[in-house]
Amino acid sequence: MKKIVTFFALLCVLVGNVASIACSSQSADTDKIKLALDWFPNSNHLGLYIAEERGYFAEENLEVEIYTPSDPST
């Protein structure tokens, strides 16, 4: 009984992995995003700038434009 349960559990994991690989598609198109900061650039925006510099956005096919609005209070 234990062998049957183990077999079906492994079979379910295998089928799930194959299905997730088959469903994942990588688009060659780059998504363009304009990201408005809530205020002037400061330390809480550091993660965005690090991701941009290290190419993390490009790895995910994202073209991110980070900008500060002319009037951040609106």
CHARMM-style PDB file with segment names, atoms N, HN, CA, C and O in Angstrom:
ATOM      1  N   MET     1       0.824  -1.196   0.000  1.00  0.00      PROA
ATOM      2  CA  MET     1       0.000   0.000   0.000  1.00  0.00      PROA
ATOM      3  C   MET     1       0.865   1.257   0.000  1.00  0.00      PROA
ATOM      4  O   MET     1       0.578   2.218  -0.713  1.00  0.00      PROA
ATOM      5  N   LYS     2       1.932   1.240   0.809  1.00  0.00      PROA
ATOM      6  HN  LYS     2       2.165   0.459   1.388  1.00  0.00      PROA
ATOM      7  CA  LYS     2       2.794   2.409   0.902  1.00  0.00      PROA
ATOM      8  C   LYS     2       3.493   2.670  -0.436  1.00  0.00      PROA
ATOM      9  O   LYS     2       3.692   3.823  -0.819  1.00  0.00      PROA
ATOM     10  N   LYS     3       3.862   1.601  -1.146  1.00  0.00      PROA
ATOM     11  HN  LYS     3       3.700   0.665  -0.835  1.00  0.00      PROA
ATOM     12  CA  LYS     3       4.529   1.756  -2.438  1.00  0.00      PROA
ATOM     13  C   LYS     3       3.589   2.371  -3.468  1.00  0.00      PROA
ATOM     14  O   LYS     3       4.015   3.174  -4.298  1.00  0.00      PROA
ATOM     15  N   ILE     4       2.322   2.000  -3.416  1.00  0.00      PROA
ATOM     16  HN  ILE     4       1.977   1.348  -2.741  1.00  0.00      PROA
ATOM     17  CA  ILE     4       1.342   2.539  -4.362  1.00  0.00      PROA
ATOM     18  C   ILE     4       1.130   4.029  -4.117  1.00  0.00      PROA
ATOM     19  O   ILE     4       1.090   4.814  -5.064  1.00  0.00      PROA
ATOM     20  N   VAL     5       0.994   4.418  -2.860  1.00  0.00      PROA
ATOM     21  HN  VAL     5       1.026   3.779  -2.091  1.00  0.00      PROA
ATOM     22  CA  VAL     5       0.810   5.828  -2.516  1.00  0.00      PROA
ATOM     23  C   VAL     5       2.033   6.639  -2.936  1.00  0.00      PROA
ATOM     24  O   VAL     5       1.892   7.725  -3.498  1.00  0.00      PROA
ATOM     25  N   THR     6       3.219   6.127  -2.670  1.00  0.00      PROA
ATOM     26  HN  THR     6       3.334   5.245  -2.213  1.00  0.00      PROA
ATOM     27  CA  THR     6       4.452   6.811  -3.061  1.00  0.00      PROA
ATOM     28  C   THR     6       4.542   6.944  -4.574  1.00  0.00      PROA
ATOM     29  O   THR     6       4.926   7.995  -5.087  1.00  0.00      PROA
ATOM     30  N   PHE     7       4.185   5.875  -5.291  1.00  0.00      PROA
ATOM     31  HN  PHE     7       3.873   5.022  -4.874  1.00  0.00      PROA
ATOM     32  CA  PHE     7       4.221   5.908  -6.751  1.00  0.00      PROA
ATOM     33  C   PHE     7       3.287   6.983  -7.294  1.00  0.00      PROA
ATOM     34  O   PHE     7       3.686   7.762  -8.159  1.00  0.00      PROA
ATOM     35  N   PHE     8       2.050   7.039  -6.803  1.00  0.00      PROA
ATOM     36  HN  PHE     8       1.726   6.406  -6.100  1.00  0.00      PROA
ATOM     37  CA  PHE     8       1.099   8.028  -7.291  1.00  0.00      PROA
ATOM     38  C   PHE     8       1.489   9.451  -6.892  1.00  0.00      PROA
ATOM     39  O   PHE     8       1.242  10.392  -7.647  1.00  0.00      PROA
ATOM     40  N   ALA     9       2.086   9.615  -5.735  1.00  0.00      PROA
ATOM     41  HN  ALA     9       2.287   8.851  -5.123  1.00  0.00      PROA
ATOM     42  CA  ALA     9       2.558  10.942  -5.332  1.00  0.00      PROA
ATOM     43  C   ALA     9       3.665  11.417  -6.266  1.00  0.00      PROA
ATOM     44  O   ALA     9       3.656  12.567  -6.706  1.00  0.00      PROA
ATOM     45  N   LEU    10       4.612  10.545  -6.567  1.00  0.00      PROA
ATOM     46  HN  LEU    10       4.620   9.611  -6.209  1.00  0.00      PROA
ATOM     47  CA  LEU    10       5.685  10.908  -7.495  1.00  0.00      PROA
ATOM     48  C   LEU    10       5.149  11.146  -8.901  1.00  0.00      PROA
ATOM     49  O   LEU    10       5.629  12.031  -9.608  1.00  0.00      PROA
ATOM     50  N   LEU    11       4.167  10.369  -9.305  1.00  0.00      PROA
ATOM     51  HN  LEU    11       3.777   9.649  -8.731  1.00  0.00      PROA
ATOM     52  CA  LEU    11       3.552  10.550 -10.616  1.00  0.00      PROA
ATOM     53  C   LEU    11       2.866  11.912 -10.711  1.00  0.00      PROA
ATOM     54  O   LEU    11       2.965  12.591 -11.733  1.00  0.00      PROA
ATOM     55  N   CYS    12       2.176  12.305  -9.652  1.00  0.00      PROA
ATOM     56  HN  CYS    12       2.095  11.753  -8.822  1.00  0.00      PROA
ATOM     57  CA  CYS    12       1.519  13.620  -9.630  1.00  0.00      PROA
ATOM     58  C   CYS    12       2.539  14.747  -9.709  1.00  0.00      PROA
ATOM     59  O   CYS    12       2.323  15.728 -10.421  1.00  0.00      PROA
ATOM     60  N   VAL    13       3.634  14.620  -8.996  1.00  0.00      PROA
ATOM     61  HN  VAL    13       3.810  13.824  -8.417  1.00  0.00      PROA
ATOM     62  CA  VAL    13       4.687  15.634  -9.042  1.00  0.00      PROA
ATOM     63  C   VAL    13       5.276  15.713 -10.444  1.00  0.00      PROA
ATOM     64  O   VAL    13       5.492  16.807 -10.965  1.00  0.00      PROA
ATOM     65  N   LEU    14       5.534  14.582 -11.049  1.00  0.00      PROA
ATOM     66  HN  LEU    14       5.359  13.693 -10.626  1.00  0.00      PROA
ATOM     67  CA  LEU    14       6.096  14.544 -12.397  1.00  0.00      PROA
ATOM     68  C   LEU    14       5.148  15.170 -13.413  1.00  0.00      PROA
ATOM     69  O   LEU    14       5.573  15.971 -14.246  1.00  0.00      PROA
ATOM     70  N   VAL    15       3.876  14.814 -13.352  1.00  0.00      PROA
ATOM     71  HN  VAL    15       3.531  14.164 -12.675  1.00  0.00      PROA
ATOM     72  CA  VAL    15       2.888  15.382 -14.273  1.00  0.00      PROA
ATOM     73  C   VAL    15       2.767  16.890 -14.058  1.00  0.00      PROA
ATOM     74  O   VAL    15       2.658  17.643 -15.026  1.00  0.00      PROA
ATOM     75  N   GLY    16       2.785  17.335 -12.815  1.00  0.00      PROA
ATOM     76  HN  GLY    16       2.873  16.723 -12.029  1.00  0.00      PROA
ATOM     77  CA  GLY    16       2.726  18.769 -12.530  1.00  0.00      PROA
ATOM     78  C   GLY    16       3.918  19.516 -13.084  1.00  0.00      PROA
ATOM     79  O   GLY    16       3.764  20.608 -13.632  1.00  0.00      PROA
ATOM     80  N   ASN    17       5.102  18.947 -12.952  1.00  0.00      PROA
ATOM     81  HN  ASN    17       5.227  18.061 -12.507  1.00  0.00      PROA
ATOM     82  CA  ASN    17       6.303  19.591 -13.485  1.00  0.00      PROA
ATOM     83  C   ASN    17       6.271  19.666 -15.004  1.00  0.00      PROA
ATOM     84  O   ASN    17       6.612  20.697 -15.584  1.00  0.00      PROA
ATOM     85  N   VAL    18       5.865  18.584 -15.647  1.00  0.00      PROA
ATOM     86  HN  VAL    18       5.588  17.746 -15.176  1.00  0.00      PROA
ATOM     87  CA  VAL    18       5.784  18.580 -17.109  1.00  0.00      PROA
ATOM     88  C   VAL    18       4.751  19.598 -17.582  1.00  0.00      PROA
ATOM     89  O   VAL    18       4.987  20.309 -18.559  1.00  0.00      PROA
ATOM     90  N   ALA    19       3.622  19.676 -16.905  1.00  0.00      PROA
ATOM     91  HN  ALA    19       3.431  19.099 -16.111  1.00  0.00      PROA
ATOM     92  CA  ALA    19       2.582  20.630 -17.285  1.00  0.00      PROA
ATOM     93  C   ALA    19       3.055  22.067 -17.111  1.00  0.00      PROA
ATOM     94  O   ALA    19       2.767  22.916 -17.954  1.00  0.00      PROA
ATOM     95  N   SER    20       3.770  22.350 -16.039  1.00  0.00      PROA
ATOM     96  HN  SER    20       4.004  21.660 -15.354  1.00  0.00      PROA
ATOM     97  CA  SER    20       4.240  23.721 -15.824  1.00  0.00      PROA
ATOM     98  C   SER    20       5.305  24.111 -16.837  1.00  0.00      PROA
ATOM     99  O   SER    20       5.361  25.267 -17.256  1.00  0.00      PROA
ATOM    100  N   ILE    21       6.141  23.176 -17.234  1.00  0.00      PROA
ATOM    101  HN  ILE    21       6.095  22.237 -16.893  1.00  0.00      PROA
ATOM    102  CA  ILE    21       7.150  23.462 -18.253  1.00  0.00      PROA
ATOM    103  C   ILE    21       6.480  23.679 -19.602  1.00  0.00      PROA
ATOM    104  O   ILE    21       6.869  24.575 -20.351  1.00  0.00      PROA
ATOM    105  N   ALA    22       5.485  22.874 -19.914  1.00  0.00      PROA
ATOM    106  HN  ALA    22       5.169  22.146 -19.305  1.00  0.00      PROA
ATOM    107  CA  ALA    22       4.800  22.994 -21.198  1.00  0.00      PROA
ATOM    108  C   ALA    22       4.004  24.288 -21.293  1.00  0.00      PROA
ATOM    109  O   ALA    22       3.873  24.853 -22.379  1.00  0.00      PROA
ATOM    110  N   CYS    23       3.476  24.760 -20.180  1.00  0.00      PROA
ATOM    111  HN  CYS    23       3.583  24.301 -19.298  1.00  0.00      PROA
ATOM    112  CA  CYS    23       2.655  25.967 -20.192  1.00  0.00      PROA
ATOM    113  C   CYS    23       3.474  27.245 -20.148  1.00  0.00      PROA
ATOM    114  O   CYS    23       2.979  28.308 -20.522  1.00  0.00      PROA
ATOM    115  N   SER    24       4.698  27.160 -19.703  1.00  0.00      PROA
ATOM    116  HN  SER    24       5.100  26.296 -19.399  1.00  0.00      PROA
ATOM    117  CA  SER    24       5.499  28.376 -19.620  1.00  0.00      PROA
ATOM    118  C   SER    24       6.010  28.723 -21.005  1.00  0.00      PROA
ATOM    119  O   SER    24       6.637  27.907 -21.681  1.00  0.00      PROA
ATOM    120  N   SER    25       5.729  29.935 -21.405  1.00  0.00      PROA
ATOM    121  HN  SER    25       5.219  30.597 -20.856  1.00  0.00      PROA
ATOM    122  CA  SER    25       6.213  30.392 -22.707  1.00  0.00      PROA
ATOM    123  C   SER    25       6.959  31.693 -22.495  1.00  0.00      PROA
ATOM    124  O   SER    25       6.533  32.552 -21.723  1.00  0.00      PROA
ATOM    125  N   GLN    26       8.050  31.824 -23.173  1.00  0.00      PROA
ATOM    126  HN  GLN    26       8.396  31.127 -23.800  1.00  0.00      PROA
ATOM    127  CA  GLN    26       8.837  33.037 -23.045  1.00  0.00      PROA
ATOM    128  C   GLN    26       8.568  33.911 -24.251  1.00  0.00      PROA
ATOM    129  O   GLN    26       8.768  33.496 -25.392  1.00  0.00      PROA
ATOM    130  N   SER    27       8.126  35.087 -23.996  1.00  0.00      PROA
ATOM    131  HN  SER    27       7.964  35.424 -23.069  1.00  0.00      PROA
ATOM    132  CA  SER    27       7.826  36.029 -25.060  1.00  0.00      PROA
ATOM    133  C   SER    27       9.089  36.777 -25.446  1.00  0.00      PROA
ATOM    134  O   SER    27       9.869  37.189 -24.587  1.00  0.00      PROA
ATOM    135  N   ALA    28       9.280  36.946 -26.735  1.00  0.00      PROA
ATOM    136  HN  ALA    28       8.647  36.612 -27.432  1.00  0.00      PROA
ATOM    137  CA  ALA    28      10.440  37.691 -27.204  1.00  0.00      PROA
ATOM    138  C   ALA    28      10.177  39.187 -27.128  1.00  0.00      PROA
ATOM    139  O   ALA    28      11.109  39.989 -27.196  1.00  0.00      PROA
ATOM    140  N   ASP    29       8.915  39.564 -26.989  1.00  0.00      PROA
ATOM    141  HN  ASP    29       8.158  38.913 -26.935  1.00  0.00      PROA
ATOM    142  CA  ASP    29       8.575  40.978 -26.914  1.00  0.00      PROA
ATOM    143  C   ASP    29       8.956  41.532 -25.551  1.00  0.00      PROA
ATOM    144  O   ASP    29       8.809  40.868 -24.525  1.00  0.00      PROA
ATOM    145  N   THR    30       9.441  42.748 -25.564  1.00  0.00      PROA
ATOM    146  HN  THR    30       9.561  43.288 -26.398  1.00  0.00      PROA
ATOM    147  CA  THR    30       9.799  43.425 -24.329  1.00  0.00      PROA
ATOM    148  C   THR    30       8.623  44.275 -23.879  1.00  0.00      PROA
ATOM    149  O   THR    30       8.094  45.071 -24.654  1.00  0.00      PROA
ATOM    150  N   ASP    31       8.215  44.109 -22.630  1.00  0.00      PROA
ATOM    151  HN  ASP    31       8.645  43.463 -22.000  1.00  0.00      PROA
ATOM    152  CA  ASP    31       7.154  44.936 -22.072  1.00  0.00      PROA
ATOM    153  C   ASP    31       7.760  46.242 -21.596  1.00  0.00      PROA
ATOM    154  O   ASP    31       8.781  46.248 -20.908  1.00  0.00      PROA
ATOM    155  N   LYS    32       7.127  47.349 -21.965  1.00  0.00      PROA
ATOM    156  HN  LYS    32       6.298  47.344 -22.524  1.00  0.00      PROA
ATOM    157  CA  LYS    32       7.610  48.671 -21.562  1.00  0.00      PROA
ATOM    158  C   LYS    32       6.752  49.172 -20.409  1.00  0.00      PROA
ATOM    159  O   LYS    32       5.523  49.177 -20.480  1.00  0.00      PROA
ATOM    160  N   ILE    33       7.432  49.595 -19.343  1.00  0.00      PROA
ATOM    161  HN  ILE    33       8.430  49.592 -19.286  1.00  0.00      PROA
ATOM    162  CA  ILE    33       6.753  50.063 -18.139  1.00  0.00      PROA
ATOM    163  C   ILE    33       7.312  51.424 -17.761  1.00  0.00      PROA
ATOM    164  O   ILE    33       8.527  51.618 -17.725  1.00  0.00      PROA
ATOM    165  N   LYS    34       6.412  52.370 -17.477  1.00  0.00      PROA
ATOM    166  HN  LYS    34       5.425  52.212 -17.506  1.00  0.00      PROA
ATOM    167  CA  LYS    34       6.820  53.664 -16.934  1.00  0.00      PROA
ATOM    168  C   LYS    34       6.457  53.651 -15.459  1.00  0.00      PROA
ATOM    169  O   LYS    34       5.293  53.484 -15.097  1.00  0.00      PROA
ATOM    170  N   LEU    35       7.459  53.829 -14.614  1.00  0.00      PROA
ATOM    171  HN  LEU    35       8.405  53.965 -14.908  1.00  0.00      PROA
ATOM    172  CA  LEU    35       7.273  53.752 -13.170  1.00  0.00      PROA
ATOM    173  C   LEU    35       7.484  55.135 -12.570  1.00  0.00      PROA
ATOM    174  O   LEU    35       8.597  55.661 -12.577  1.00  0.00      PROA
ATOM    175  N   ALA    36       6.413  55.718 -12.053  1.00  0.00      PROA
ATOM    176  HN  ALA    36       5.509  55.291 -12.048  1.00  0.00      PROA
ATOM    177  CA  ALA    36       6.495  57.033 -11.425  1.00  0.00      PROA
ATOM    178  C   ALA    36       6.773  56.857  -9.938  1.00  0.00      PROA
ATOM    179  O   ALA    36       6.048  56.145  -9.242  1.00  0.00      PROA
ATOM    180  N   LEU    37       7.814  57.501  -9.461  1.00  0.00      PROA
ATOM    181  HN  LEU    37       8.402  58.080 -10.025  1.00  0.00      PROA
ATOM    182  CA  LEU    37       8.135  57.450  -8.034  1.00  0.00      PROA
ATOM    183  C   LEU    37       7.129  58.283  -7.262  1.00  0.00      PROA
ATOM    184  O   LEU    37       6.556  59.233  -7.796  1.00  0.00      PROA
ATOM    185  N   ASP    38       6.916  57.924  -6.002  1.00  0.00      PROA
ATOM    186  HN  ASP    38       7.381  57.152  -5.568  1.00  0.00      PROA
ATOM    187  CA  ASP    38       5.963  58.649  -5.172  1.00  0.00      PROA
ATOM    188  C   ASP    38       6.535  59.961  -4.640  1.00  0.00      PROA
ATOM    189  O   ASP    38       5.795  60.809  -4.141  1.00  0.00      PROA
ATOM    190  N   TRP    39       7.818  60.119  -4.745  1.00  0.00      PROA
ATOM    191  HN  TRP    39       8.418  59.430  -5.151  1.00  0.00      PROA
ATOM    192  CA  TRP    39       8.491  61.311  -4.258  1.00  0.00      PROA
ATOM    193  C   TRP    39       9.816  61.373  -4.984  1.00  0.00      PROA
ATOM    194  O   TRP    39      10.043  60.598  -5.914  1.00  0.00      PROA
ATOM    195  N   PHE    40      10.679  62.255  -4.593  1.00  0.00      PROA
ATOM    196  HN  PHE    40      10.495  62.885  -3.838  1.00  0.00      PROA
ATOM    197  CA  PHE    40      11.998  62.322  -5.213  1.00  0.00      PROA
ATOM    198  C   PHE    40      12.778  61.054  -4.873  1.00  0.00      PROA
ATOM    199  O   PHE    40      12.541  60.456  -3.823  1.00  0.00      PROA
ATOM    200  N   PRO    41      13.703  60.632  -5.734  1.00  0.00      PROA
ATOM    201  CA  PRO    41      14.454  59.399  -5.461  1.00  0.00      PROA
ATOM    202  C   PRO    41      15.142  59.450  -4.098  1.00  0.00      PROA
ATOM    203  O   PRO    41      15.844  60.410  -3.780  1.00  0.00      PROA
ATOM    204  N   ASN    42      14.930  58.406  -3.302  1.00  0.00      PROA
ATOM    205  HN  ASN    42      14.360  57.626  -3.561  1.00  0.00      PROA
ATOM    206  CA  ASN    42      15.602  58.305  -2.011  1.00  0.00      PROA
ATOM    207  C   ASN    42      15.841  56.836  -1.683  1.00  0.00      PROA
ATOM    208  O   ASN    42      15.686  55.976  -2.549  1.00  0.00      PROA
ATOM    209  N   SER    43      16.208  56.548  -0.471  1.00  0.00      PROA
ATOM    210  HN  SER    43      16.334  57.247   0.232  1.00  0.00      PROA
ATOM    211  CA  SER    43      16.668  55.203  -0.111  1.00  0.00      PROA
ATOM    212  C   SER    43      15.607  54.116  -0.255  1.00  0.00      PROA
ATOM    213  O   SER    43      15.955  52.957  -0.480  1.00  0.00      PROA
ATOM    214  N   ASN    44      14.340  54.449  -0.135  1.00  0.00      PROA
ATOM    215  HN  ASN    44      14.056  55.391   0.048  1.00  0.00      PROA
ATOM    216  CA  ASN    44      13.337  53.390  -0.269  1.00  0.00      PROA
ATOM    217  C   ASN    44      13.111  52.978  -1.727  1.00  0.00      PROA
ATOM    218  O   ASN    44      12.391  52.015  -1.988  1.00  0.00      PROA
ATOM    219  N   HSD    45      13.711  53.687  -2.666  1.00  0.00      PROA
ATOM    220  HN  HSD    45      14.296  54.470  -2.453  1.00  0.00      PROA
ATOM    221  CA  HSD    45      13.645  53.314  -4.080  1.00  0.00      PROA
ATOM    222  C   HSD    45      14.904  52.576  -4.528  1.00  0.00      PROA
ATOM    223  O   HSD    45      15.055  52.261  -5.709  1.00  0.00      PROA
ATOM    224  N   LEU    46      15.788  52.307  -3.607  1.00  0.00      PROA
ATOM    225  HN  LEU    46      15.666  52.563  -2.649  1.00  0.00      PROA
ATOM    226  CA  LEU    46      17.085  51.721  -3.937  1.00  0.00      PROA
ATOM    227  C   LEU    46      16.959  50.392  -4.682  1.00  0.00      PROA
ATOM    228  O   LEU    46      17.718  50.136  -5.617  1.00  0.00      PROA
ATOM    229  N   GLY    47      16.020  49.557  -4.285  1.00  0.00      PROA
ATOM    230  HN  GLY    47      15.403  49.765  -3.526  1.00  0.00      PROA
ATOM    231  CA  GLY    47      15.834  48.262  -4.937  1.00  0.00      PROA
ATOM    232  C   GLY    47      15.527  48.388  -6.416  1.00  0.00      PROA
ATOM    233  O   GLY    47      15.979  47.572  -7.219  1.00  0.00      PROA
ATOM    234  N   LEU    48      14.760  49.408  -6.779  1.00  0.00      PROA
ATOM    235  HN  LEU    48      14.393  50.071  -6.126  1.00  0.00      PROA
ATOM    236  CA  LEU    48      14.436  49.631  -8.190  1.00  0.00      PROA
ATOM    237  C   LEU    48      15.682  49.964  -8.994  1.00  0.00      PROA
ATOM    238  O   LEU    48      15.889  49.435 -10.086  1.00  0.00      PROA
ATOM    239  N   TYR    49      16.509  50.846  -8.447  1.00  0.00      PROA
ATOM    240  HN  TYR    49      16.341  51.277  -7.560  1.00  0.00      PROA
ATOM    241  CA  TYR    49      17.713  51.264  -9.164  1.00  0.00      PROA
ATOM    242  C   TYR    49      18.751  50.142  -9.232  1.00  0.00      PROA
ATOM    243  O   TYR    49      19.464  50.018 -10.228  1.00  0.00      PROA
ATOM    244  N   ILE    50      18.838  49.338  -8.194  1.00  0.00      PROA
ATOM    245  HN  ILE    50      18.259  49.439  -7.385  1.00  0.00      PROA
ATOM    246  CA  ILE    50      19.765  48.197  -8.219  1.00  0.00      PROA
ATOM    247  C   ILE    50      19.303  47.186  -9.263  1.00  0.00      PROA
ATOM    248  O   ILE    50      20.115  46.669 -10.031  1.00  0.00      PROA
ATOM    249  N   ALA    51      18.008  46.905  -9.292  1.00  0.00      PROA
ATOM    250  HN  ALA    51      17.349  47.325  -8.669  1.00  0.00      PROA
ATOM    251  CA  ALA    51      17.480  45.959 -10.281  1.00  0.00      PROA
ATOM    252  C   ALA    51      17.719  46.456 -11.699  1.00  0.00      PROA
ATOM    253  O   ALA    51      18.022  45.668 -12.595  1.00  0.00      PROA
ATOM    254  N   GLU    52      17.582  47.754 -11.901  1.00  0.00      PROA
ATOM    255  HN  GLU    52      17.336  48.394 -11.173  1.00  0.00      PROA
ATOM    256  CA  GLU    52      17.823  48.322 -13.229  1.00  0.00      PROA
ATOM    257  C   GLU    52      19.297  48.207 -13.613  1.00  0.00      PROA
ATOM    258  O   GLU    52      19.621  47.821 -14.736  1.00  0.00      PROA
ATOM    259  N   GLU    53      20.185  48.542 -12.683  1.00  0.00      PROA
ATOM    260  HN  GLU    53      19.922  48.856 -11.771  1.00  0.00      PROA
ATOM    261  CA  GLU    53      21.617  48.514 -12.979  1.00  0.00      PROA
ATOM    262  C   GLU    53      22.135  47.096 -13.198  1.00  0.00      PROA
ATOM    263  O   GLU    53      22.979  46.874 -14.067  1.00  0.00      PROA
ATOM    264  N   ARG    54      21.647  46.149 -12.431  1.00  0.00      PROA
ATOM    265  HN  ARG    54      20.962  46.330 -11.725  1.00  0.00      PROA
ATOM    266  CA  ARG    54      22.126  44.764 -12.548  1.00  0.00      PROA
ATOM    267  C   ARG    54      21.435  43.993 -13.673  1.00  0.00      PROA
ATOM    268  O   ARG    54      21.781  42.841 -13.938  1.00  0.00      PROA
ATOM    269  N   GLY    55      20.476  44.610 -14.325  1.00  0.00      PROA
ATOM    270  HN  GLY    55      20.195  45.545 -14.111  1.00  0.00      PROA
ATOM    271  CA  GLY    55      19.831  43.975 -15.469  1.00  0.00      PROA
ATOM    272  C   GLY    55      18.732  42.992 -15.120  1.00  0.00      PROA
ATOM    273  O   GLY    55      18.365  42.159 -15.949  1.00  0.00      PROA
ATOM    274  N   TYR    56      18.197  43.071 -13.903  1.00  0.00      PROA
ATOM    275  HN  TYR    56      18.496  43.747 -13.230  1.00  0.00      PROA
ATOM    276  CA  TYR    56      17.136  42.144 -13.507  1.00  0.00      PROA
ATOM    277  C   TYR    56      15.860  42.370 -14.324  1.00  0.00      PROA
ATOM    278  O   TYR    56      15.164  41.414 -14.667  1.00  0.00      PROA
ATOM    279  N   PHE    57      15.558  43.619 -14.630  1.00  0.00      PROA
ATOM    280  HN  PHE    57      16.124  44.395 -14.352  1.00  0.00      PROA
ATOM    281  CA  PHE    57      14.381  43.903 -15.442  1.00  0.00      PROA
ATOM    282  C   PHE    57      14.564  43.345 -16.850  1.00  0.00      PROA
ATOM    283  O   PHE    57      13.639  42.755 -17.410  1.00  0.00      PROA
ATOM    284  N   ALA    58      15.741  43.527 -17.418  1.00  0.00      PROA
ATOM    285  HN  ALA    58      16.492  44.006 -16.963  1.00  0.00      PROA
ATOM    286  CA  ALA    58      16.018  43.036 -18.774  1.00  0.00      PROA
ATOM    287  C   ALA    58      15.935  41.515 -18.837  1.00  0.00      PROA
ATOM    288  O   ALA    58      15.487  40.966 -19.843  1.00  0.00      PROA
ATOM    289  N   GLU    59      16.356  40.829 -17.784  1.00  0.00      PROA
ATOM    290  HN  GLU    59      16.719  41.275 -16.966  1.00  0.00      PROA
ATOM    291  CA  GLU    59      16.264  39.367 -17.741  1.00  0.00      PROA
ATOM    292  C   GLU    59      14.817  38.894 -17.844  1.00  0.00      PROA
ATOM    293  O   GLU    59      14.548  37.805 -18.351  1.00  0.00      PROA
ATOM    294  N   GLU    60      13.901  39.705 -17.368  1.00  0.00      PROA
ATOM    295  HN  GLU    60      14.119  40.590 -16.956  1.00  0.00      PROA
ATOM    296  CA  GLU    60      12.481  39.356 -17.405  1.00  0.00      PROA
ATOM    297  C   GLU    60      11.764  40.014 -18.583  1.00  0.00      PROA
ATOM    298  O   GLU    60      10.536  40.089 -18.604  1.00  0.00      PROA
ATOM    299  N   ASN    61      12.536  40.489 -19.562  1.00  0.00      PROA
ATOM    300  HN  ASN    61      13.534  40.428 -19.544  1.00  0.00      PROA
ATOM    301  CA  ASN    61      12.003  41.157 -20.758  1.00  0.00      PROA
ATOM    302  C   ASN    61      11.161  42.379 -20.405  1.00  0.00      PROA
ATOM    303  O   ASN    61      10.091  42.594 -20.974  1.00  0.00      PROA
ATOM    304  N   LEU    62      11.652  43.168 -19.470  1.00  0.00      PROA
ATOM    305  HN  LEU    62      12.522  42.994 -19.008  1.00  0.00      PROA
ATOM    306  CA  LEU    62      10.984  44.400 -19.075  1.00  0.00      PROA
ATOM    307  C   LEU    62      11.884  45.586 -19.391  1.00  0.00      PROA
ATOM    308  O   LEU    62      13.078  45.574 -19.095  1.00  0.00      PROA
ATOM    309  N   GLU    63      11.301  46.593 -19.988  1.00  0.00      PROA
ATOM    310  HN  GLU    63      10.330  46.603 -20.229  1.00  0.00      PROA
ATOM    311  CA  GLU    63      12.011  47.850 -20.202  1.00  0.00      PROA
ATOM    312  C   GLU    63      11.351  48.869 -19.275  1.00  0.00      PROA
ATOM    313  O   GLU    63      10.245  49.339 -19.545  1.00  0.00      PROA
ATOM    314  N   VAL    64      12.031  49.205 -18.192  1.00  0.00      PROA
ATOM    315  HN  VAL    64      12.929  48.823 -17.973  1.00  0.00      PROA
ATOM    316  CA  VAL    64      11.450  50.045 -17.150  1.00  0.00      PROA
ATOM    317  C   VAL    64      12.050  51.443 -17.215  1.00  0.00      PROA
ATOM    318  O   VAL    64      13.269  51.619 -17.209  1.00  0.00      PROA
ATOM    319  N   GLU    65      11.164  52.430 -17.279  1.00  0.00      PROA
ATOM    320  HN  GLU    65      10.174  52.287 -17.285  1.00  0.00      PROA
ATOM    321  CA  GLU    65      11.583  53.831 -17.215  1.00  0.00      PROA
ATOM    322  C   GLU    65      11.140  54.370 -15.859  1.00  0.00      PROA
ATOM    323  O   GLU    65       9.945  54.484 -15.587  1.00  0.00      PROA
ATOM    324  N   ILE    66      12.109  54.700 -15.015  1.00  0.00      PROA
ATOM    325  HN  ILE    66      13.080  54.608 -15.236  1.00  0.00      PROA
ATOM    326  CA  ILE    66      11.814  55.229 -13.680  1.00  0.00      PROA
ATOM    327  C   ILE    66      11.907  56.746 -13.758  1.00  0.00      PROA
ATOM    328  O   ILE    66      12.930  57.289 -14.176  1.00  0.00      PROA
ATOM    329  N   TYR    67      10.841  57.428 -13.354  1.00  0.00      PROA
ATOM    330  HN  TYR    67      10.011  56.986 -13.015  1.00  0.00      PROA
ATOM    331  CA  TYR    67      10.865  58.889 -13.411  1.00  0.00      PROA
ATOM    332  C   TYR    67      10.158  59.490 -12.207  1.00  0.00      PROA
ATOM    333  O   TYR    67       9.342  58.847 -11.546  1.00  0.00      PROA
ATOM    334  N   THR    68      10.496  60.736 -11.947  1.00  0.00      PROA
ATOM    335  HN  THR    68      11.159  61.259 -12.483  1.00  0.00      PROA
ATOM    336  CA  THR    68       9.870  61.504 -10.877  1.00  0.00      PROA
ATOM    337  C   THR    68       8.864  62.454 -11.508  1.00  0.00      PROA
ATOM    338  O   THR    68       9.229  63.215 -12.404  1.00  0.00      PROA
ATOM    339  N   PRO    69       7.616  62.435 -11.074  1.00  0.00      PROA
ATOM    340  CA  PRO    69       6.634  63.358 -11.642  1.00  0.00      PROA
ATOM    341  C   PRO    69       7.024  64.804 -11.365  1.00  0.00      PROA
ATOM    342  O   PRO    69       7.723  65.095 -10.395  1.00  0.00      PROA
ATOM    343  N   SER    70       6.563  65.706 -12.229  1.00  0.00      PROA
ATOM    344  HN  SER    70       5.995  65.470 -13.017  1.00  0.00      PROA
ATOM    345  CA  SER    70       6.916  67.113 -12.050  1.00  0.00      PROA
ATOM    346  C   SER    70       6.382  67.661 -10.733  1.00  0.00      PROA
ATOM    347  O   SER    70       7.010  68.529 -10.126  1.00  0.00      PROA
ATOM    348  N   ASP    71       5.231  67.166 -10.285  1.00  0.00      PROA
ATOM    349  HN  ASP    71       4.722  66.461 -10.778  1.00  0.00      PROA
ATOM    350  CA  ASP    71       4.682  67.558  -8.987  1.00  0.00      PROA
ATOM    351  C   ASP    71       4.355  66.285  -8.212  1.00  0.00      PROA
ATOM    352  O   ASP    71       3.257  65.747  -8.352  1.00  0.00      PROA
ATOM    353  N   PRO    72       5.298  65.790  -7.388  1.00  0.00      PROA
ATOM    354  CA  PRO    72       5.091  64.523  -6.692  1.00  0.00      PROA
ATOM    355  C   PRO    72       3.935  64.523  -5.700  1.00  0.00      PROA
ATOM    356  O   PRO    72       3.531  63.454  -5.242  1.00  0.00      PROA
ATOM    357  N   SER    73       3.397  65.672  -5.359  1.00  0.00      PROA
ATOM    358  HN  SER    73       3.726  66.540  -5.732  1.00  0.00      PROA
ATOM    359  CA  SER    73       2.309  65.712  -4.382  1.00  0.00      PROA
ATOM    360  C   SER    73       0.970  65.327  -4.998  1.00  0.00      PROA
ATOM    361  O   SER    73      -0.010  65.153  -4.274  1.00  0.00      PROA
ATOM    362  N   THR    74       0.908  65.193  -6.313  1.00  0.00      PROA
ATOM    363  HN  THR    74       1.704  65.335  -6.902  1.00  0.00      PROA
ATOM    364  CA  THR    74      -0.371  64.847  -6.948  1.00  0.00      PROA
ATOM    365  C   THR    74      -0.460  63.391  -7.266  1.00  0.00      PROA
ATOM    366  OT1 THR    74      -1.471  62.937  -7.802  1.00  0.00      PROA
TER     367      THR     74
END
